[in-house]
């Protein structure tokens, strides 16, 4: 079995899956009350008929209501809190569990076609309509898995269809054929909706990629960096990990543009961006164009000295590109200056004493900027480092002025 078949959500990006789950769960109360009233009507009809055991119908009714209520309560736990942001793994795990609960609920409706099967054609027709309604109520599962919905259609309609086919009465056999046709129609409808969802997902992904990609270098842009920086900062604070940042600036790039033209300037930035991507090999590392000739590299769970080593490798790689840079009368090559900083973010939600050191995201950005400025001031084509908060100024607390008023 390949990975795609083993994981129903492997092709769905976490952001899209989370949005579709949020839409699904926003109507959780409606799905619960729909199942509740349908089950109540079904049990009431059987009570009027008086043929089925009351205890069996009551047990089935309690199971339907209990599982529907449990799915509703479970769905409410998906809402993120300020202290916790959903990770891709947690979103997928939640989707799988929700799909399991929905399938079990559909299985209970399917069981009713065996244990609560009526001999009266009118009650049987009403039973089939309620089962079709249960399938329609399960349609939002398409947001999670089209295969899951096909399974639920079969689980709900197959038992009652088989029972009707085994009957010797023409009316019941005709009802079985109608149920089978309704099932086929539901499958065709769900396939059509699946195609629409896939087209919508592709469009969303294309728009998202265009919005987050720099058109010149084809790497993430400043908008994407700002978003992922917040996410990685929260994750580092939650897991008590470090977060390193490299600010990379192309030396004398304005002179390069003036001498070689903007077209060559774009090609130069493209080659440097590709060189950065070869250095950062982990999936969690982020390379982005921060603006103009400046790039940012975010390194989760990386100590300062390890980040400095990577920065030095990057500096040498750019130097070895040997991109000609005619600066005045002396031919040169394009080089970069790099500022490196590292922070250990404060844990989310922990209480801080007035004199405790609180680490903010801006402190990491400022430390990397200061290190970059120091690298450029000291001659360029070099790496400078600064631990987060290293250059903070401790301002003395001014004494509180005591004013007195003459009586």
Secondary structure, DSSP 8 states (H G I E B T S, - for coil): --HHHH-TTTTS-HHHHHHHHHHHHHTHHHHHHHHHHHHHHHHHHHHHH--S-HHHHHHHHHHHHHHHHHHHHHHHTTS-BTTB---HHHHHHHHHHHHHHHHHHHHHHHHHHHHT--S-HHHHHHHHHHHHHHHHHTGGGGGT-HHHHHHHHHHHHHHHHHHHHH-S-HHHHHHHHHHHHHHHHHHHHHHHHHHHHHHHHHHHHHHHHHHHB-TTT-SB-HHHHHHHHHHHHHHHHHHT--EEEEEEEETTHHHHHHHH-HHHHHHHHHHHHHHHHHH--STT-EEEEEETTEEEEEEET--HHHHHHHHHHHHHHHHHT--EEEETTEEEE--EEEEEEEE----TT----TTS----HHHHHHHHHHHHHHHHHTTSSSEEEEETTTT----------------
